[in-house]
Amino acid sequence: MFPEGMDMNALLAQAQAMQAQLQQAQAQLVASSFTGTAGGDLVEATITGDGELTALTIKPEAMDPEDPESLADLVLAAVRDANAQLKTKAAEVMPAMPEMGGLGF
């Protein structure tokens, strides 16, 4: 089952500490917001740390009635930019998983 000599209490304490770090990192992310831009700041999209789109700003010069596809592309690009920032921040704040040597993980 478990390797001989493994301190289960130490392993449990380590798991609890890691869980606390993970919860703190998740709370930090949820409390954050991320703003992505596209088209030289013609479009701005803001999302929360849990991915909810909360604001979308489109400058008038981004709107061409004869080319609505370009505006749609700018909106998508701005939202993707905001999501990329969220993912980068998540990778920075999430605790690293410790080596679980001897447990087969």
N, C-alpha and C positions, 0 to 999 in steps of 0.2 A: 504494500500500500504506500507508505511513506518511507523514505530512506531512514535508516537507523541513525539516531543522534540528531534528528531534525527537531528543533525547538518549535513546537506548534504554537505556543504562546507568542513567540517573537514573530512568527509568520502571520498570526492573526492581528497583532499590533501593526505590522507593516501594511496589511490589507486595509485596516481601518484608517490609518494615516493617509494611504493613497486615496481612499474613498473621500475623505475630508478634503484633500487637495483637489480632487476632481469636482466635487460639489462647489468649492470656492471658485474654481476656474469657470465652471458653467454659469454661476451667478454673475461673475464679472463679464462674461460674454453677453448674457441676456441684457445686462444694464447698459451695454454699449450700443452705438449706432455707427453705421458705415455709409459714406457717401461716395458713389461712383459717378464718373463723368464720361461724356463722349462728345465727339465733334468739337473739340476745343472748348469745352464747358458749355456747349449749346444745350445739352441735356444733363440734368443731375437727378440721380435716384438715390434715395436714402432708405436703408433697411435697418431693422433692429438686429440684435445679436441672435435672435432666434429665427431670422430670415423674413420677417414681415416687412413688406414694402409700406413705408409710412409717408413718403413724400416723393413727388415727381415734379421737377421744374423744367419747363421747356421755354427757351427764349424764342421770341417771335421770329427772329431770322432763321430759325431751324425749320419753320413751317413753309413748305412749298406746296401749294394746292395741286400742282401738276406732278408732284413726286412724293406721294404719301409713304411709299415704301422706304425712302431714305430716313424719314422721321421715325418710322417703326424700327428700323435698324439701329438708329441712335439710341432709342429707348432701351432696346434689348442690350446694346453694348454697355450702357450706363448701369443697368441692373446687374449684368454679369460682372462688371468692374466692382460694384459694391459687394457682390457675393464672393469674389476673389479676395477682397480685403478681409471679409469675415473669415474665410477659410484660413488665410494666412495668420490672422490673429488667434484663431482657435488652435492652430498648430503651435503657436508660440506659448500660449498659456496653459495648455493641457499638460499635466504631469507625465513624465516619461514612465513607461511601464518597467518595473524592475525585473531583473533576471530571476526567473523562478527555477534556478538550478536544481536538478535532481527530481523534479516533479513531472518531467516529461512534457512541459509546456514550451 
